[in-house]
Amino acid sequence: MDVTLKGLRAFLAIARHRSFTRAAGLLHVTQPALTVQIRGLEAALGLRLLDRTPQGVEPTEAGAELARVLEVQLRDLDHTLENVRDLAARRRGTVRLAALPSVASGPLPRAMLRMRERHPELRVRLQEAVTGRIHDMVRADMVDIGIASGPPPGPDLAREPLFQDRILAILPADHPLAARRRIPLEALAREHLLLLESNTSVWRVLDDAFAAKGLRLSPFQQAVHTGSLIGMAQAGLGIALLPSTAVELRMAPELARCPLQPDLVRDIMVVHRAGRSLSPAAEALVEALRDEAED
């Protein structure tokens, strides 16, 4: 017969209260059922743990030693189980997240607010990075999940689609191309282009699209931050090509925003280690992001 957690808890309750009757009441079992559990535990251990006396029940020497150790270990176990239940119920927990800058400044803050309203004790620890770096961080277990663009390289990373964003041409309203419903890539190739750096997913989408047309993607200026390119477009230095999720676009309502021809979109994905389930905190954040994308 095996030692069971139920049997250990039954023994500890009896050892604490020196009574089968009281222990049975506290454990919500019948006294005969409790007796069976103790007999099973003693049989599994091969020794007697409790002696019946006229005054009640007394632990044997071995029983007293076992009760002393169990007091600590079962208390630690109960504390651990309580913490795990809190995590499962999303009452506490932290998700380590790496996200694209455009997502981190765009839909992510509103999604984080949704999550906090639903689960006030959950926390997000955010790092901004480009797609390639995000994949490396997830792979190295530096973060729990990443929000990146496009499929990750290799079978060790899994991905789930979140939403799509569109790459837009951002230009002064009086620019000749601003009147077009869509701006062909051939027309853009003749303009001064303001672009994010070449290690970004936006650059990759643009470079592939230009190459498919036999065109060369040639930046007039490049910058790390979207806001810098918007400032250049406001100054009339050229046309910025930026993702529609970039919150900085709201800071320049006077600029025109034009889709491209062909329409260029990025697939924004949740990335995590393959074969691993998302933590409850990570699931809550992903749910909030999906809800934000649908609104």
Sequence and secondary structure as in RCSB ss.txt:
>XXXX:A:sequence
MDVTLKGLRAFLAIARHRSFTRAAGLLHVTQPALTVQIRGLEAALGLRLLDRTPQGVEPTEAGAELARVLEVQLR
DLDHTLENVRDLAARRRGTVRLAALPSVASGPLPRAMLRMRERHPELRVRLQEAVTGRIHDMVRADMVDIGIASG
PPPGPDLAREPLFQDRILAILPADHPLAARRRIPLEALAREHLLLLESNTSVWRVLDDAFAAKGLRLSPFQQAVH
TGSLIGMAQAGLGIALLPSTAVELRMAPELARCPLQPDLVRDIMVVHRAGRSLSPAAEALVEALRDEAED
>XXXX:A:secstr
    HHHHHHHHHHHHHT HHHHHHHHTS HHHHHHHHHHHHHHHTS  EEEETTEEEE HHHHHHHHHHHHHHH
HHHHHHHHHHHHHTTSSEEEEEEE HHHHHTHHHHHHHHHHHH TTEEEEEEE  HHHHHHHHHTTSSSEEEEES
  SSTTEEEEEEEEEEEEEEEETTSGGGGSSSEEHHHHTTS EEEE TTSHHHHHHHHHHHHTT    EEEEESS
HHHHHHHHHTTS EEEEETT GGGGG TTEEEEEEES  EEEEEEEEETT    HHHHHHHHHHHHHHH 
